[in-house]
Amino acid sequence: MGRLLATAAAILAALLMLVALALAANGNLMIAGLSFLGASLVIYFRETTLVDD
């Protein structure tokens, strides 16, 4: 179950990055910044909680 959640978190982070890039290209910088922040938090959560060493 942990590997599935870690994979889902990685996919979510990638999608948030794509959304942020699209929003930044369209000029909606505030929402793009929030999307980048959300992606960063998902990556942090994934690396500290979901990934086993």
PDB file with one MODEL, atoms N, CA, C and O in Angstrom:
MODEL        1
ATOM      1  N   MET A   1       0.821  -1.199   0.000  1.00  0.00           N
ATOM      2  CA  MET A   1       0.000   0.000   0.000  1.00  0.00           C
ATOM      3  C   MET A   1       0.860   1.256   0.000  1.00  0.00           C
ATOM      4  O   MET A   1       0.500   2.253  -0.625  1.00  0.00           O
ATOM      5  N   GLY A   2       1.995   1.218   0.695  1.00  0.00           N
ATOM      6  CA  GLY A   2       2.865   2.385   0.754  1.00  0.00           C
ATOM      7  C   GLY A   2       3.437   2.763  -0.599  1.00  0.00           C
ATOM      8  O   GLY A   2       3.555   3.943  -0.929  1.00  0.00           O
ATOM      9  N   ARG A   3       3.794   1.743  -1.385  1.00  0.00           N
ATOM     10  CA  ARG A   3       4.348   2.011  -2.719  1.00  0.00           C
ATOM     11  C   ARG A   3       3.289   2.646  -3.626  1.00  0.00           C
ATOM     12  O   ARG A   3       3.606   3.524  -4.429  1.00  0.00           O
ATOM     13  N   LEU A   4       2.044   2.209  -3.500  1.00  0.00           N
ATOM     14  CA  LEU A   4       0.958   2.773  -4.298  1.00  0.00           C
ATOM     15  C   LEU A   4       0.741   4.244  -3.950  1.00  0.00           C
ATOM     16  O   LEU A   4       0.581   5.074  -4.844  1.00  0.00           O
ATOM     17  N   LEU A   5       0.734   4.569  -2.665  1.00  0.00           N
ATOM     18  CA  LEU A   5       0.566   5.961  -2.247  1.00  0.00           C
ATOM     19  C   LEU A   5       1.739   6.828  -2.687  1.00  0.00           C
ATOM     20  O   LEU A   5       1.545   7.973  -3.094  1.00  0.00           O
ATOM     21  N   ALA A   6       2.952   6.292  -2.608  1.00  0.00           N
ATOM     22  CA  ALA A   6       4.124   7.046  -3.046  1.00  0.00           C
ATOM     23  C   ALA A   6       4.066   7.319  -4.544  1.00  0.00           C
ATOM     24  O   ALA A   6       4.423   8.408  -4.993  1.00  0.00           O
ATOM     25  N   THR A   7       3.620   6.339  -5.315  1.00  0.00           N
ATOM     26  CA  THR A   7       3.483   6.527  -6.760  1.00  0.00           C
ATOM     27  C   THR A   7       2.396   7.547  -7.077  1.00  0.00           C
ATOM     28  O   THR A   7       2.572   8.393  -7.954  1.00  0.00           O
ATOM     29  N   ALA A   8       1.290   7.473  -6.376  1.00  0.00           N
ATOM     30  CA  ALA A   8       0.203   8.431  -6.582  1.00  0.00           C
ATOM     31  C   ALA A   8       0.652   9.848  -6.234  1.00  0.00           C
ATOM     32  O   ALA A   8       0.286  10.800  -6.923  1.00  0.00           O
ATOM     33  N   ALA A   9       1.435   9.991  -5.179  1.00  0.00           N
ATOM     34  CA  ALA A   9       1.946  11.307  -4.802  1.00  0.00           C
ATOM     35  C   ALA A   9       2.897  11.851  -5.862  1.00  0.00           C
ATOM     36  O   ALA A   9       2.884  13.049  -6.144  1.00  0.00           O
ATOM     37  N   ALA A  10       3.715  10.996  -6.449  1.00  0.00           N
ATOM     38  CA  ALA A  10       4.627  11.433  -7.512  1.00  0.00           C
ATOM     39  C   ALA A  10       3.847  11.884  -8.741  1.00  0.00           C
ATOM     40  O   ALA A  10       4.198  12.884  -9.367  1.00  0.00           O
ATOM     41  N   ILE A  11       2.803  11.159  -9.084  1.00  0.00           N
ATOM     42  CA  ILE A  11       1.967  11.541 -10.227  1.00  0.00           C
ATOM     43  C   ILE A  11       1.261  12.864  -9.951  1.00  0.00           C
ATOM     44  O   ILE A  11       1.180  13.721 -10.831  1.00  0.00           O
ATOM     45  N   LEU A  12       0.753  13.032  -8.740  1.00  0.00           N
ATOM     46  CA  LEU A  12       0.103  14.285  -8.364  1.00  0.00           C
ATOM     47  C   LEU A  12       1.074  15.456  -8.446  1.00  0.00           C
ATOM     48  O   LEU A  12       0.712  16.524  -8.940  1.00  0.00           O
ATOM     49  N   ALA A  13       2.293  15.271  -7.973  1.00  0.00           N
ATOM     50  CA  ALA A  13       3.296  16.334  -8.039  1.00  0.00           C
ATOM     51  C   ALA A  13       3.610  16.698  -9.485  1.00  0.00           C
ATOM     52  O   ALA A  13       3.749  17.876  -9.814  1.00  0.00           O
ATOM     53  N   ALA A  14       3.722  15.697 -10.344  1.00  0.00           N
ATOM     54  CA  ALA A  14       3.994  15.964 -11.762  1.00  0.00           C
ATOM     55  C   ALA A  14       2.835  16.721 -12.405  1.00  0.00           C
ATOM     56  O   ALA A  14       3.057  17.647 -13.185  1.00  0.00           O
ATOM     57  N   LEU A  15       1.610  16.338 -12.087  1.00  0.00           N
ATOM     58  CA  LEU A  15       0.449  17.040 -12.634  1.00  0.00           C
ATOM     59  C   LEU A  15       0.381  18.482 -12.144  1.00  0.00           C
ATOM     60  O   LEU A  15       0.054  19.390 -12.909  1.00  0.00           O
ATOM     61  N   LEU A  16       0.690  18.688 -10.870  1.00  0.00           N
ATOM     62  CA  LEU A  16       0.703  20.052 -10.344  1.00  0.00           C
ATOM     63  C   LEU A  16       1.765  20.904 -11.032  1.00  0.00           C
ATOM     64  O   LEU A  16       1.537  22.088 -11.283  1.00  0.00           O
ATOM     65  N   MET A  17       2.911  20.322 -11.336  1.00  0.00           N
ATOM     66  CA  MET A  17       3.955  21.051 -12.064  1.00  0.00           C
ATOM     67  C   MET A  17       3.482  21.428 -13.467  1.00  0.00           C
ATOM     68  O   MET A  17       3.704  22.552 -13.918  1.00  0.00           O
ATOM     69  N   LEU A  18       2.831  20.493 -14.156  1.00  0.00           N
ATOM     70  CA  LEU A  18       2.319  20.786 -15.498  1.00  0.00           C
ATOM     71  C   LEU A  18       1.260  21.882 -15.469  1.00  0.00           C
ATOM     72  O   LEU A  18       1.256  22.771 -16.320  1.00  0.00           O
ATOM     73  N   VAL A  19       0.368  21.818 -14.494  1.00  0.00           N
ATOM     74  CA  VAL A  19      -0.654  22.852 -14.346  1.00  0.00           C
ATOM     75  C   VAL A  19       0.002  24.198 -14.070  1.00  0.00           C
ATOM     76  O   VAL A  19      -0.391  25.213 -14.645  1.00  0.00           O
ATOM     77  N   ALA A  20       0.993  24.208 -13.196  1.00  0.00           N
ATOM     78  CA  ALA A  20       1.681  25.451 -12.861  1.00  0.00           C
ATOM     79  C   ALA A  20       2.381  26.043 -14.078  1.00  0.00           C
ATOM     80  O   ALA A  20       2.328  27.254 -14.291  1.00  0.00           O
ATOM     81  N   LEU A  21       3.031  25.212 -14.873  1.00  0.00           N
ATOM     82  CA  LEU A  21       3.694  25.710 -16.079  1.00  0.00           C
ATOM     83  C   LEU A  21       2.690  26.281 -17.072  1.00  0.00           C
ATOM     84  O   LEU A  21       2.940  27.323 -17.677  1.00  0.00           O
ATOM     85  N   ALA A  22       1.562  25.608 -17.243  1.00  0.00           N
ATOM     86  CA  ALA A  22       0.530  26.104 -18.156  1.00  0.00           C
ATOM     87  C   ALA A  22      -0.037  27.431 -17.664  1.00  0.00           C
ATOM     88  O   ALA A  22      -0.246  28.353 -18.453  1.00  0.00           O
ATOM     89  N   LEU A  23      -0.284  27.526 -16.369  1.00  0.00           N
ATOM     90  CA  LEU A  23      -0.811  28.772 -15.814  1.00  0.00           C
ATOM     91  C   LEU A  23       0.198  29.906 -15.916  1.00  0.00           C
ATOM     92  O   LEU A  23      -0.176  31.043 -16.203  1.00  0.00           O
ATOM     93  N   ALA A  24       1.460  29.614 -15.687  1.00  0.00           N
ATOM     94  CA  ALA A  24       2.497  30.641 -15.799  1.00  0.00           C
ATOM     95  C   ALA A  24       2.621  31.123 -17.244  1.00  0.00           C
ATOM     96  O   ALA A  24       2.832  32.311 -17.485  1.00  0.00           O
ATOM     97  N   ALA A  25       2.492  30.218 -18.190  1.00  0.00           N
ATOM     98  CA  ALA A  25       2.572  30.599 -19.602  1.00  0.00           C
ATOM     99  C   ALA A  25       1.401  31.485 -20.004  1.00  0.00           C
ATOM    100  O   ALA A  25       1.535  32.333 -20.887  1.00  0.00           O
ATOM    101  N   ASN A  26       0.249  31.289 -19.357  1.00  0.00           N
ATOM    102  CA  ASN A  26      -0.928  32.103 -19.662  1.00  0.00           C
ATOM    103  C   ASN A  26      -0.968  33.399 -18.865  1.00  0.00           C
ATOM    104  O   ASN A  26      -1.860  34.221 -19.074  1.00  0.00           O
ATOM    105  N   GLY A  27      -0.023  33.595 -17.962  1.00  0.00           N
ATOM    106  CA  GLY A  27       0.046  34.841 -17.214  1.00  0.00           C
ATOM    107  C   GLY A  27      -0.650  34.830 -15.868  1.00  0.00           C
ATOM    108  O   GLY A  27      -0.698  35.864 -15.203  1.00  0.00           O
ATOM    109  N   ASN A  28      -1.185  33.709 -15.446  1.00  0.00           N
ATOM    110  CA  ASN A  28      -1.854  33.620 -14.147  1.00  0.00           C
ATOM    111  C   ASN A  28      -0.819  33.193 -13.106  1.00  0.00           C
ATOM    112  O   ASN A  28      -0.779  32.040 -12.678  1.00  0.00           O
ATOM    113  N   LEU A  29       0.013  34.153 -12.714  1.00  0.00           N
ATOM    114  CA  LEU A  29       1.192  33.829 -11.917  1.00  0.00           C
ATOM    115  C   LEU A  29       0.872  33.470 -10.470  1.00  0.00           C
ATOM    116  O   LEU A  29       1.580  32.663  -9.867  1.00  0.00           O
ATOM    117  N   MET A  30      -0.180  34.053  -9.905  1.00  0.00           N
ATOM    118  CA  MET A  30      -0.488  33.755  -8.510  1.00  0.00           C
ATOM    119  C   MET A  30      -0.928  32.295  -8.344  1.00  0.00           C
ATOM    120  O   MET A  30      -0.455  31.604  -7.442  1.00  0.00           O
ATOM    121  N   ILE A  31      -1.814  31.836  -9.196  1.00  0.00           N
ATOM    122  CA  ILE A  31      -2.271  30.450  -9.113  1.00  0.00           C
ATOM    123  C   ILE A  31      -1.144  29.498  -9.506  1.00  0.00           C
ATOM    124  O   ILE A  31      -1.033  28.404  -8.952  1.00  0.00           O
ATOM    125  N   ALA A  32      -0.306  29.911 -10.462  1.00  0.00           N
ATOM    126  CA  ALA A  32       0.845  29.085 -10.836  1.00  0.00           C
ATOM    127  C   ALA A  32       1.791  28.918  -9.649  1.00  0.00           C
ATOM    128  O   ALA A  32       2.295  27.823  -9.401  1.00  0.00           O
ATOM    129  N   GLY A  33       2.028  29.992  -8.925  1.00  0.00           N
ATOM    130  CA  GLY A  33       2.884  29.917  -7.745  1.00  0.00           C
ATOM    131  C   GLY A  33       2.312  29.005  -6.677  1.00  0.00           C
ATOM    132  O   GLY A  33       3.045  28.255  -6.032  1.00  0.00           O
ATOM    133  N   LEU A  34       1.006  29.068  -6.491  1.00  0.00           N
ATOM    134  CA  LEU A  34       0.367  28.178  -5.520  1.00  0.00           C
ATOM    135  C   LEU A  34       0.448  26.722  -5.969  1.00  0.00           C
ATOM    136  O   LEU A  34       0.580  25.820  -5.142  1.00  0.00           O
ATOM    137  N   SER A  35       0.370  26.497  -7.269  1.00  0.00           N
ATOM    138  CA  SER A  35       0.510  25.131  -7.784  1.00  0.00           C
ATOM    139  C   SER A  35       1.923  24.605  -7.569  1.00  0.00           C
ATOM    140  O   SER A  35       2.108  23.446  -7.199  1.00  0.00           O
ATOM    141  N   PHE A  36       2.927  25.462  -7.802  1.00  0.00           N
ATOM    142  CA  PHE A  36       4.307  25.062  -7.529  1.00  0.00           C
ATOM    143  C   PHE A  36       4.506  24.774  -6.043  1.00  0.00           C
ATOM    144  O   PHE A  36       5.183  23.813  -5.679  1.00  0.00           O
ATOM    145  N   LEU A  37       3.920  25.599  -5.193  1.00  0.00           N
ATOM    146  CA  LEU A  37       4.011  25.370  -3.754  1.00  0.00           C
ATOM    147  C   LEU A  37       3.351  24.047  -3.372  1.00  0.00           C
ATOM    148  O   LEU A  37       3.898  23.284  -2.576  1.00  0.00           O
ATOM    149  N   GLY A  38       2.188  23.780  -3.933  1.00  0.00           N
ATOM    150  CA  GLY A  38       1.505  22.515  -3.666  1.00  0.00           C
ATOM    151  C   GLY A  38       2.328  21.317  -4.112  1.00  0.00           C
ATOM    152  O   GLY A  38       2.398  20.308  -3.411  1.00  0.00           O
ATOM    153  N   ALA A  39       2.951  21.431  -5.283  1.00  0.00           N
ATOM    154  CA  ALA A  39       3.803  20.346  -5.772  1.00  0.00           C
ATOM    155  C   ALA A  39       4.990  20.132  -4.842  1.00  0.00           C
ATOM    156  O   ALA A  39       5.369  18.993  -4.567  1.00  0.00           O
ATOM    157  N   SER A  40       5.571  21.211  -4.361  1.00  0.00           N
ATOM    158  CA  SER A  40       6.702  21.097  -3.437  1.00  0.00           C
ATOM    159  C   SER A  40       6.294  20.409  -2.143  1.00  0.00           C
ATOM    160  O   SER A  40       7.034  19.580  -1.613  1.00  0.00           O
ATOM    161  N   LEU A  41       5.123  20.752  -1.638  1.00  0.00           N
ATOM    162  CA  LEU A  41       4.640  20.121  -0.405  1.00  0.00           C
ATOM    163  C   LEU A  41       4.338  18.638  -0.613  1.00  0.00           C
ATOM    164  O   LEU A  41       4.604  17.822   0.270  1.00  0.00           O
ATOM    165  N   VAL A  42       3.792  18.288  -1.763  1.00  0.00           N
ATOM    166  CA  VAL A  42       3.525  16.875  -2.060  1.00  0.00           C
ATOM    167  C   VAL A  42       4.834  16.100  -2.140  1.00  0.00           C
ATOM    168  O   VAL A  42       4.934  14.993  -1.612  1.00  0.00           O
ATOM    169  N   ILE A  43       5.841  16.678  -2.799  1.00  0.00           N
ATOM    170  CA  ILE A  43       7.149  16.017  -2.893  1.00  0.00           C
ATOM    171  C   ILE A  43       7.765  15.853  -1.511  1.00  0.00           C
ATOM    172  O   ILE A  43       8.305  14.791  -1.200  1.00  0.00           O
ATOM    173  N   TYR A  44       7.694  16.888  -0.676  1.00  0.00           N
ATOM    174  CA  TYR A  44       8.236  16.805   0.684  1.00  0.00           C
ATOM    175  C   TYR A  44       7.520  15.708   1.475  1.00  0.00           C
ATOM    176  O   TYR A  44       8.165  14.886   2.126  1.00  0.00           O
ATOM    177  N   PHE A  45       6.186  15.700   1.414  1.00  0.00           N
ATOM    178  CA  PHE A  45       5.409  14.686   2.130  1.00  0.00           C
ATOM    179  C   PHE A  45       5.763  13.286   1.641  1.00  0.00           C
ATOM    180  O   PHE A  45       5.897  12.357   2.438  1.00  0.00           O
ATOM    181  N   ARG A  46       5.915  13.143   0.321  1.00  0.00           N
ATOM    182  CA  ARG A  46       6.253  11.834  -0.248  1.00  0.00           C
ATOM    183  C   ARG A  46       7.610  11.363   0.243  1.00  0.00           C
ATOM    184  O   ARG A  46       7.758  10.205   0.634  1.00  0.00           O
ATOM    185  N   GLU A  47       8.589  12.232   0.229  1.00  0.00           N
ATOM    186  CA  GLU A  47       9.948  11.838   0.589  1.00  0.00           C
ATOM    187  C   GLU A  47      10.124  11.603   2.088  1.00  0.00           C
ATOM    188  O   GLU A  47      10.940  10.773   2.487  1.00  0.00           O
ATOM    189  N   THR A  48       9.376  12.316   2.917  1.00  0.00           N
ATOM    190  CA  THR A  48       9.551  12.171   4.361  1.00  0.00           C
ATOM    191  C   THR A  48       8.647  11.108   4.974  1.00  0.00           C
ATOM    192  O   THR A  48       8.973  10.555   6.025  1.00  0.00           O
ATOM    193  N   THR A  49       7.526  10.815   4.341  1.00  0.00           N
ATOM    194  CA  THR A  49       6.547   9.928   4.954  1.00  0.00           C
ATOM    195  C   THR A  49       6.310   8.642   4.173  1.00  0.00           C
ATOM    196  O   THR A  49       6.214   7.569   4.769  1.00  0.00           O
ATOM    197  N   LEU A  50       6.216   8.732   2.872  1.00  0.00           N
ATOM    198  CA  LEU A  50       5.739   7.599   2.082  1.00  0.00           C
ATOM    199  C   LEU A  50       6.830   6.687   1.549  1.00  0.00           C
ATOM    200  O   LEU A  50       6.569   5.513   1.284  1.00  0.00           O
ATOM    201  N   VAL A  51       8.039   7.190   1.387  1.00  0.00           N
ATOM    202  CA  VAL A  51       9.102   6.393   0.777  1.00  0.00           C
ATOM    203  C   VAL A  51       9.900   5.694   1.867  1.00  0.00           C
ATOM    204  O   VAL A  51      10.407   6.333   2.789  1.00  0.00           O
ATOM    205  N   ASP A  52      10.005   4.376   1.750  1.00  0.00           N
ATOM    206  CA  ASP A  52      10.805   3.597   2.694  1.00  0.00           C
ATOM    207  C   ASP A  52      12.256   3.594   2.252  1.00  0.00           C
ATOM    208  O   ASP A  52      12.549   3.570   1.056  1.00  0.00           O
ATOM    209  N   ASP A  53      13.154   3.618   3.206  1.00  0.00           N
ATOM    210  CA  ASP A  53      14.589   3.559   2.891  1.00  0.00           C
ATOM    211  C   ASP A  53      15.054   2.137   2.750  1.00  0.00           C
ATOM    212  O   ASP A  53      16.232   1.896   2.486  1.00  0.00           O
TER     213      ASP A  53
ENDMDL
END
